[in-house]
Amino acid sequence: MSDDHDRLEARRRRARFRSWHRGTREADLILGPFADEAAAGLTVPELDQYEALLEEADADVLGWVTGGTSVPAAFDTPLLRRIAARSRGNAD
């Protein structure tokens, strides 16, 4: 395996772990299963977006995913829409 591939896989593993170990159980239950299903297939730009999302506060992420608060332009992406759809049981 190449170093680039190894680094990418390490990032994906870290993202999965972080998705299950948030500050709130609600965020764990939304982001954890999404990461389990999707992390292996995320492109580098999508992984960049997902890692940025993981840096945000749980309350903000939950509001965006559930539609309770408006999504900032920086996070209004197809990736966040996939997470939101999955959390509502409408996974593509």
C-alpha atoms as a printed R data frame, in Angstrom:
   type eleno elety resid chain resno       x      y      z
1  ATOM     1    CA   MET     A     1   0.000  0.000  0.000
2  ATOM     2    CA   SER     A     2   1.117  3.513 -0.638
3  ATOM     3    CA   ASP     A     3   1.730  6.074  2.063
4  ATOM     4    CA   ASP     A     4  -1.101  8.218  0.655
5  ATOM     5    CA   HIS     A     5  -3.511  5.291  0.871
6  ATOM     6    CA   ASP     A     6  -2.386  4.503  4.416
7  ATOM     7    CA   ARG     A     7  -2.888  8.127  5.486
8  ATOM     8    CA   LEU     A     8  -6.327  8.206  3.880
9  ATOM     9    CA   GLU     A     9  -7.358  5.001  5.641
10 ATOM    10    CA   ALA     A    10  -6.075  6.367  8.958
11 ATOM    11    CA   ARG     A    11  -8.164  9.520  8.455
12 ATOM    12    CA   ARG     A    12 -11.228  7.395  7.722
13 ATOM    13    CA   ARG     A    13 -10.678  5.283 10.858
14 ATOM    14    CA   ARG     A    14 -10.224  8.421 12.958
15 ATOM    15    CA   ALA     A    15 -13.410  9.935 11.523
16 ATOM    16    CA   ARG     A    16 -15.363  6.772 12.348
17 ATOM    17    CA   PHE     A    17 -14.040  6.769 15.909
18 ATOM    18    CA   ARG     A    18 -14.791 10.466 16.387
19 ATOM    19    CA   SER     A    19 -18.298  9.948 14.996
20 ATOM    20    CA   TRP     A    20 -19.091  7.467 17.753
21 ATOM    21    CA   HIS     A    21 -17.377  9.461 20.518
22 ATOM    22    CA   ARG     A    22 -19.038 12.854 20.392
23 ATOM    23    CA   GLY     A    23 -20.226 14.890 23.345
24 ATOM    24    CA   THR     A    24 -23.837 13.715 23.173
25 ATOM    25    CA   ARG     A    25 -25.444 10.360 22.590
26 ATOM    26    CA   GLU     A    26 -27.799 11.890 20.026
27 ATOM    27    CA   ALA     A    27 -24.865 12.970 17.866
28 ATOM    28    CA   ASP     A    28 -23.245  9.547 18.309
29 ATOM    29    CA   LEU     A    29 -26.411  7.867 17.050
30 ATOM    30    CA   ILE     A    30 -26.603 10.059 13.956
31 ATOM    31    CA   LEU     A    31 -22.953 10.368 12.983
32 ATOM    32    CA   GLY     A    32 -21.704  6.948 14.133
33 ATOM    33    CA   PRO     A    33 -23.885  4.796 11.882
34 ATOM    34    CA   PHE     A    34 -23.381  7.199  8.983
35 ATOM    35    CA   ALA     A    35 -19.607  6.918  9.355
36 ATOM    36    CA   ASP     A    36 -19.796  3.124  9.658
37 ATOM    37    CA   GLU     A    37 -21.681  2.941  6.368
38 ATOM    38    CA   ALA     A    38 -20.050  5.745  4.419
39 ATOM    39    CA   ALA     A    39 -16.511  6.462  5.650
40 ATOM    40    CA   ALA     A    40 -14.827  3.843  3.476
41 ATOM    41    CA   GLY     A    41 -16.332  5.377  0.353
42 ATOM    42    CA   LEU     A    42 -15.835  9.067  1.096
43 ATOM    43    CA   THR     A    43 -13.698 10.907 -1.409
44 ATOM    44    CA   VAL     A    44 -10.868 13.092 -0.131
45 ATOM    45    CA   PRO     A    45 -12.949 16.297 -0.509
46 ATOM    46    CA   GLU     A    46 -15.904 14.627  1.246
47 ATOM    47    CA   LEU     A    47 -13.634 13.427  4.031
48 ATOM    48    CA   ASP     A    48 -12.315 16.987  4.378
49 ATOM    49    CA   GLN     A    49 -15.923 18.200  4.706
50 ATOM    50    CA   TYR     A    50 -16.789 15.466  7.187
51 ATOM    51    CA   GLU     A    51 -13.748 16.178  9.348
52 ATOM    52    CA   ALA     A    52 -14.700 19.878  9.379
53 ATOM    53    CA   LEU     A    53 -18.223 18.894 10.443
54 ATOM    54    CA   LEU     A    54 -16.770 16.833 13.294
55 ATOM    55    CA   GLU     A    55 -15.062 19.981 14.590
56 ATOM    56    CA   GLU     A    56 -18.418 21.701 15.082
57 ATOM    57    CA   ALA     A    57 -20.461 21.626 18.281
58 ATOM    58    CA   ASP     A    58 -22.923 18.759 18.616
59 ATOM    59    CA   ALA     A    59 -25.845 21.130 19.151
60 ATOM    60    CA   ASP     A    60 -25.076 22.891 15.877
61 ATOM    61    CA   VAL     A    61 -24.645 19.672 13.904
62 ATOM    62    CA   LEU     A    62 -27.839 18.207 15.337
63 ATOM    63    CA   GLY     A    63 -29.751 21.369 14.467
64 ATOM    64    CA   TRP     A    64 -28.494 21.288 10.889
65 ATOM    65    CA   VAL     A    65 -29.182 17.581 10.434
66 ATOM    66    CA   THR     A    66 -32.670 17.703 11.917
67 ATOM    67    CA   GLY     A    67 -33.613 20.957 10.219
68 ATOM    68    CA   GLY     A    68 -34.006 22.757 13.522
69 ATOM    69    CA   THR     A    69 -31.552 25.476 12.538
70 ATOM    70    CA   SER     A    70 -30.412 26.830  9.218
71 ATOM    71    CA   VAL     A    71 -27.233 25.375  7.771
72 ATOM    72    CA   PRO     A    72 -24.308 27.767  7.242
73 ATOM    73    CA   ALA     A    73 -23.165 27.987  3.627
74 ATOM    74    CA   ALA     A    74 -19.872 26.252  4.439
75 ATOM    75    CA   PHE     A    75 -21.763 23.128  5.538
76 ATOM    76    CA   ASP     A    76 -24.634 23.231  3.045
77 ATOM    77    CA   THR     A    77 -23.217 20.342  1.041
78 ATOM    78    CA   PRO     A    78 -24.459 17.108 -0.508
79 ATOM    79    CA   LEU     A    79 -22.605 15.309  2.294
80 ATOM    80    CA   LEU     A    80 -24.625 17.017  5.036
81 ATOM    81    CA   ARG     A    81 -27.808 16.364  3.069
82 ATOM    82    CA   ARG     A    82 -26.868 12.648  2.930
83 ATOM    83    CA   ILE     A    83 -26.362 12.600  6.692
84 ATOM    84    CA   ALA     A    84 -29.691 14.383  7.229
85 ATOM    85    CA   ALA     A    85 -31.540 12.034  4.869
86 ATOM    86    CA   ARG     A    86 -30.047  8.996  6.579
87 ATOM    87    CA   SER     A    87 -31.027 10.307 10.009
88 ATOM    88    CA   ARG     A    88 -34.630 10.620  8.785
89 ATOM    89    CA   GLY     A    89 -34.574  7.095  7.393
90 ATOM    90    CA   ASN     A    90 -34.350  8.230  3.771
91 ATOM    91    CA   ALA     A    91 -30.854  6.999  2.987
92 ATOM    92    CA   ASP     A    92 -30.041  6.927 -0.697
